[in-house]
Amino acid sequence: MPHWTEIDLTQTRFYQDVFAEGYLERYREALILRLFRRCGELSPALTEHISQLSLPQLRDLSGALLEFGSVADLAQWLATHGRE
């Protein structure tokens, strides 16, 4: 029987099905929202704006959020990068 360290989970059908459906990206959206709630409550407008981002924009935002210090930083990022 193979050891877990020998199995590439990205090659499993389950992983590929989940990733293909975009569930992982939407999970990232939910994680972003939870992280920013630590800085204060997000307005409904900001929450809606995040939910409208494309998958590439969510990836960019998830990388940028590490440098944010406040919800204002999020709002500025969305104003600059949140439109296609």
Helices and strands as residue ranges (DSSP letters): G 4-6, G 9-11, H 13-20, H 23-37, H 44-51, H 55-64, G 65-67, H 71-81
